[in-house]
Amino acid sequence: MHRRHLVALAALATLAASALSTSAQAQSNEIRIAHVYSKTGPLEAYGKQTQTGLMMGLDYATGGTMAVNGKKLVVIEKDDQGKPDLGKSLLAAAYADDKAALAVGPTSSGVALAMLPVAEEYKKILLVEPAVADSITGDKWNKYIFRTGRNSSQDAISNAVALDKPGVSIATLAQDYAFGRDGVKAFKEAIKKAKIVHEEYLPQNTTDFTAGAQRLIDKLKDLPGRKVIWIVWAGAGNPFKIADLDLKRYGIEIATGGNILPAMASYKQFPGMEGATYYYFGIPKNPVNEALVSAHYKEFKTPPDFFTAGGFSAAMAVVTALKKTGGDTNTNKLIATMEGMTFDTPKGPMTFRKEDHQALQSMYHFKIKADPAFAWGVPELVHEIKASEMDIPIKNKR
């Protein structure tokens, strides 16, 4: 009886070992990518677009195989709900439990700042898309952080191109968190000829803009020359409602950067409004953008949006790097490969700057046209602001 018991135990041990080796083999034939993003929460619309773009981009970059060098790409989705603590624990779980080789995300700058130390602790890459705050690739950066999304300085410098003229008075309206404060700080640093006369910060979830708008009007109304309210806003709430307070009576204009198409419906009432955008599907002319636009129309019967392009760009960066390493996910090898790497995106080529891993990229100076064929204000290209035309400051302490 004792001998039969031992034989049975030995057989079980063999089975377990074989199951483990099968599982390890399956894992070694996979490259796991965690995508931590706002599947729900205040930035849900942005998060969903990023996810769509990421999957379309992986499909395009791998020629439809979803594999690199014979290794299957597996995307693990995590919903941070826009909550910093949750994002932090989900990223740790992705690296430790799900054995993710690298991660993409998140949507919110506040969540991103909470996640940066986790990448450093696990010594794994976090490719930031689309969180914008300068501090992500600035003073809070570490060597495991790369970003395909634009940063606050790229937004600010390109928007300054449209507005920074002598005799212009500007008041800013922004959300009171990392995205808004870093955005205004970078904008102020980029403005050389115009004058910033007031900064207005409102809670992220503001829906009634009356009091804030009144303070902006009071600061601007009696000033000579051109008067502009520059808006930096993300997610819920429509700050363009301030136009209902009859700004024209005081000669006050509104200016802002690009946004998702539903938010740009309110741009339609401001024909001639100038600003700069990260992406609009009708602007870049290159094969990658053509592929994205065509695939998106085919699947959704609508054009790809602002953050869809970002997710697609992140996918192009990941696959370009993995192809260069022959599918090797060793973090140090990936970092060495990605520093200085140029890769194609729907916006044309981007390059990860070696010093801070920020992707240098074009931005687009636009003027809004009200076209009856579109539900949104159409940003018509005034000038493509190439990466070489923008002096994006390096803000980390490398």
QUIZIUR-V326216 format. One record per residue. N is the residue number from 1. RES is the residue in three letters. SS is DSSP state (@ for helix, = for strand, . for the rest). PSI is psi in whole degrees, -180 to 180 (* if undefined). Layout:
N RES SS PSI
N RES SS PSI
//
This chain:
1 MET . -45
2 HIS @ -42
3 ARG @ -43
4 ARG @ -37
5 HIS @ -43
6 LEU @ -41
7 VAL @ -44
8 ALA @ -43
9 LEU @ -43
10 ALA @ -41
11 ALA @ -42
12 LEU @ -44
13 ALA @ -41
14 THR @ -44
15 LEU @ -45
16 ALA @ -44
17 ALA @ -41
18 SER @ -39
19 ALA @ -42
20 LEU @ -44
21 SER @ -35
22 THR @ -44
23 SER @ -41
24 ALA @ -39
25 GLN @ -43
26 ALA @ -42
27 GLN @ -37
28 SER @ -19
29 ASN . 10
30 GLU = 151
31 ILE = 113
32 ARG = 127
33 ILE = 120
34 ALA = 136
35 HIS = 106
36 VAL = 116
37 TYR = 172
38 SER . 84
39 LYS . -28
40 THR . 174
41 GLY . -176
42 PRO . -25
43 LEU . 26
44 GLU @ -43
45 ALA @ -40
46 TYR @ -44
47 GLY @ -44
48 LYS @ -40
49 GLN @ -42
50 THR @ -43
51 GLN @ -44
52 THR @ -47
53 GLY @ -40
54 LEU @ -47
55 MET @ -41
56 MET @ -39
57 GLY @ -41
58 LEU @ -41
59 ASP @ -47
60 TYR @ -46
61 ALA @ -26
62 THR . 10
63 GLY . 33
64 GLY . 0
65 THR . -20
66 MET . 37
67 ALA = 151
68 VAL = 122
69 ASN . 39
70 GLY . -1
71 LYS = 129
72 LYS = 135
73 LEU = 123
74 VAL = 120
75 VAL = 124
76 ILE = 118
77 GLU = 137
78 LYS = 134
79 ASP = 109
80 ASP . -7
81 GLN . 15
82 GLY . 16
83 LYS . 119
84 PRO @ -46
85 ASP @ -38
86 LEU @ -45
87 GLY @ -44
88 LYS @ -48
89 SER @ -33
90 LEU @ -38
91 LEU @ -42
92 ALA @ -43
93 ALA @ -38
94 ALA @ -45
95 TYR @ -45
96 ALA @ -51
97 ASP . -43
98 ASP . -5
99 LYS . 41
100 ALA . 133
101 ALA . -32
102 LEU = 169
103 ALA = 153
104 VAL = 144
105 GLY = -172
106 PRO . -169
107 THR . -42
108 SER . 140
109 SER @ -37
110 GLY @ -41
111 VAL @ -42
112 ALA @ -45
113 LEU @ -34
114 ALA @ -28
115 MET @ -24
116 LEU @ -47
117 PRO @ -25
118 VAL @ -42
119 ALA @ -41
120 GLU @ -41
121 GLU @ -43
122 TYR @ -3
123 LYS . 47
124 LYS . 152
125 ILE = 137
126 LEU = 114
127 LEU = 107
128 VAL = 123
129 GLU . 119
130 PRO . 12
131 ALA . 136
132 VAL . -27
133 ALA . 134
134 ASP @ -36
135 SER @ -20
136 ILE @ -43
137 THR . 16
138 GLY . -124
139 ASP . -16
140 LYS . 4
141 TRP . 153
142 ASN . 171
143 LYS . -10
144 TYR . -2
145 ILE = 125
146 PHE = 155
147 ARG = 124
148 THR . -29
149 GLY . 157
150 ARG . 159
151 ASN . 175
152 SER @ -38
153 SER @ -40
154 GLN @ -42
155 ASP @ -49
156 ALA @ -46
157 ILE @ -40
158 SER @ -36
159 ASN @ -31
160 ALA @ -33
161 VAL @ -39
162 ALA @ -25
163 LEU @ -18
164 ASP . 85
165 LYS . 151
166 PRO . 146
167 GLY . 6
168 VAL = 129
169 SER = 130
170 ILE = 133
171 ALA = 142
172 THR = 146
173 LEU = 119
174 ALA = 164
175 GLN = 147
176 ASP . 68
177 TYR . -176
178 ALA @ -45
179 PHE @ -49
180 GLY @ -47
181 ARG @ -42
182 ASP @ -35
183 GLY @ -46
184 VAL @ -40
185 LYS @ -46
186 ALA @ -38
187 PHE @ -45
188 LYS @ -40
189 GLU @ -29
190 ALA @ -23
191 ILE . 124
192 LYS . -31
193 LYS . -38
194 ALA . 174
195 LYS = 129
196 ILE = 119
197 VAL = -15
198 HIS = 146
199 GLU = 125
200 GLU = 121
201 TYR = 128
202 LEU = 156
203 PRO . 150
204 GLN . -34
205 ASN . 20
206 THR . 134
207 THR . -25
208 ASP . 110
209 PHE . 6
210 THR @ -51
211 ALA @ -44
212 GLY @ -43
213 ALA @ -39
214 GLN @ -40
215 ARG @ -39
216 LEU @ -46
217 ILE @ -45
218 ASP @ -35
219 LYS @ -28
220 LEU @ -31
221 LYS . -35
222 ASP . 4
223 LEU . 149
224 PRO . 167
225 GLY . -166
226 ARG = 135
227 LYS = 128
228 VAL = 136
229 ILE = 118
230 TRP = 123
231 ILE = 130
232 VAL = 105
233 TRP . 144
234 ALA . 144
235 GLY . -145
236 ALA . 168
237 GLY . 142
238 ASN . 93
239 PRO @ -15
240 PHE @ -7
241 LYS @ -20
242 ILE @ -19
243 ALA @ -25
244 ASP @ -16
245 LEU @ 21
246 ASP . 56
247 LEU @ -30
248 LYS @ -33
249 ARG @ -31
250 TYR @ 5
251 GLY . 28
252 ILE = 131
253 GLU = 164
254 ILE = 141
255 ALA = 153
256 THR = 173
257 GLY . -170
258 GLY . 171
259 ASN . -176
260 ILE . 158
261 LEU . -44
262 PRO . -37
263 ALA @ -28
264 MET @ -2
265 ALA @ -36
266 SER @ -15
267 TYR @ -21
268 LYS @ -28
269 GLN @ 2
270 PHE . 58
271 PRO . 139
272 GLY . -12
273 MET . 135
274 GLU = 153
275 GLY = -165
276 ALA = 144
277 THR = 158
278 TYR . -38
279 TYR . 142
280 TYR . 131
281 PHE . -28
282 GLY . -5
283 ILE . -58
284 PRO . 139
285 LYS . 96
286 ASN . 161
287 PRO @ -34
288 VAL @ -43
289 ASN @ -39
290 GLU @ -42
291 ALA @ -42
292 LEU @ -49
293 VAL @ -44
294 SER @ -44
295 ALA @ -39
296 HIS @ -43
297 TYR @ -41
298 LYS @ -43
299 GLU @ -39
300 PHE @ -7
301 LYS . 21
302 THR . 161
303 PRO . 156
304 PRO . 152
305 ASP . -177
306 PHE @ -53
307 PHE @ -15
308 THR @ -42
309 ALA @ -37
310 GLY @ -46
311 GLY @ -40
312 PHE @ -43
313 SER @ -41
314 ALA @ -43
315 ALA @ -42
316 MET @ -39
317 ALA @ -46
318 VAL @ -50
319 VAL @ -39
320 THR @ -44
321 ALA @ -45
322 LEU @ -35
323 LYS @ -39
324 LYS @ -31
325 THR . 3
326 GLY . 30
327 GLY . 4
328 ASP . 126
329 THR . 14
330 ASN . 125
331 THR @ -45
332 ASN @ -36
333 LYS @ -41
334 LEU @ -42
335 ILE @ -47
336 ALA @ -36
337 THR @ -41
338 MET @ -26
339 GLU . 119
340 GLY . 0
341 MET . 136
342 THR = 137
343 PHE = 153
344 ASP = 146
345 THR = 174
346 PRO . -16
347 LYS . 7
348 GLY = -169
349 PRO = 142
350 MET = 154
351 THR = 129
352 PHE = 115
353 ARG . 133
354 LYS . -38
355 GLU . -38
356 ASP . 5
357 HIS . 19
358 GLN = 132
359 ALA = 120
360 LEU = 135
361 GLN . 164
362 SER . 152
363 MET = 168
364 TYR = 115
365 HIS = 123
366 PHE = 165
367 LYS = 133
368 ILE = 135
369 LYS = 134
370 ALA . 106
371 ASP . 121
372 PRO . -21
373 ALA . -15
374 PHE . 145
375 ALA . -11
376 TRP . 165
377 GLY . 125
378 VAL = 120
379 PRO = 109
380 GLU = 136
381 LEU = 126
382 VAL = -45
383 HIS = 131
384 GLU = 118
385 ILE = 101
386 LYS . 158
387 ALA @ -37
388 SER @ -18
389 GLU @ -6
390 MET . 126
391 ASP . 87
392 ILE . 116
393 PRO . 145
394 ILE . 119
395 LYS . 5
396 ASN . 175
397 LYS . 47
398 ARG . *
//
